[in-house]
Amino acid sequence: MRIDKFLKVSRIIKRRTVANEACDAGRVSVNGKVAKASCEVKPGDIVEIRFGERHISVRIEDVKEHTLKNDASSLYTVIDNN
């Protein structure tokens, strides 16, 4: 699955266009490398996102095309959130 779609499905970022813009701006990295929106992700990958002063790191646990709002947080585990 593409990183921009994963960020939207997992509700880490609410809209896919915003996820796409974050990738284009170089604020998203996968396994330590800056990721384009088309970067493919799989379970076990570490995703880091920078929102200005905030920084969040998550490990992908599962990849699903669609998920309910209540189940979205089960797709990842937060490693660092500051």
TORGU-887322 format. One line per 3 residues: their letters; for each residue z, x, y of C-alpha. Coordinates in Angstrom, 2 decimals, m for minus. Last residue first. Layout:
A	Z X Y ~ ...
***
This chain:
NND	21.10 6.66 14.30 ~ 20.12 5.31 10.91 ~ 19.88 7.66 7.95
IVT	19.15 6.99 4.27 ~ 18.40 3.25 4.45 ~ 17.23 1.97 1.07
YLS	13.93 0.09 0.82 ~ 12.18 m2.95 m0.71 ~ 15.50 m4.78 m1.19
SAD	15.70 m5.32 2.58 ~ 12.77 m7.77 2.42 ~ 14.46 m10.16 m0.03
NKL	15.97 m12.54 2.55 ~ 12.75 m12.62 4.59 ~ 10.68 m13.50 1.53
THE	8.24 m10.95 0.20 ~ 4.49 m10.42 0.09 ~ 2.24 m7.56 m1.08
KVD	5.12 m5.82 m2.81 ~ 6.12 m2.14 m2.91 ~ 9.53 m1.18 m4.28
EIR	12.31 1.32 m3.60 ~ 10.92 3.08 m0.53 ~ 13.45 5.55 0.85
VSI	14.38 4.98 4.48 ~ 14.96 7.17 7.54 ~ 15.68 5.65 10.95
HRE	15.69 7.27 14.39 ~ 16.70 5.73 17.68 ~ 16.26 7.46 21.06
GFR	12.66 6.26 21.50 ~ 11.94 4.35 18.28 ~ 11.36 7.11 15.72
IEV	10.45 6.18 12.14 ~ 11.01 8.26 8.99 ~ 9.66 7.19 5.60
IDG	10.76 8.87 2.35 ~ 8.54 8.08 m0.65 ~ 10.23 7.12 m3.92
PKV	8.22 3.93 m4.46 ~ 4.66 4.31 m3.16 ~ 2.97 4.80 0.20
ECS	m0.72 5.08 1.19 ~ m1.47 6.39 4.68 ~ m3.83 4.02 6.52
AKA	m1.55 3.70 9.56 ~ m1.65 7.48 10.00 ~ 1.38 9.44 8.88
VKG	3.04 12.51 10.35 ~ 4.25 14.59 7.40 ~ 7.89 14.93 6.27
NVS	7.62 12.72 3.18 ~ 6.00 9.96 5.24 ~ 6.18 10.20 9.03
VRG	6.04 7.54 11.73 ~ 6.26 8.19 15.50 ~ 2.84 9.86 15.76
ADC	1.53 7.48 18.44 ~ m1.10 6.09 16.05 ~ 1.64 5.35 13.50
AEN	3.73 3.47 16.08 ~ 0.62 1.55 17.18 ~ m0.10 0.46 13.60
AVT	3.49 m0.67 13.12 ~ 3.23 m2.68 16.36 ~ m0.02 m4.24 15.11
RRK	1.64 m5.02 11.77 ~ 4.37 m7.05 13.41 ~ 8.15 m7.14 12.81
IIR	8.81 m3.48 12.10 ~ 11.38 m2.75 9.37 ~ 10.48 m6.25 8.11
SVK	9.67 m4.94 4.60 ~ 6.28 m6.67 4.78 ~ 5.62 m5.24 8.27
LFK	6.60 m1.64 7.50 ~ 4.72 m1.85 4.20 ~ 1.55 m3.08 5.98
DIR	1.60 m0.15 8.40 ~ 2.30 2.30 5.56 ~ m0.73 1.17 3.53
M	0.00 0.00 0.00
***
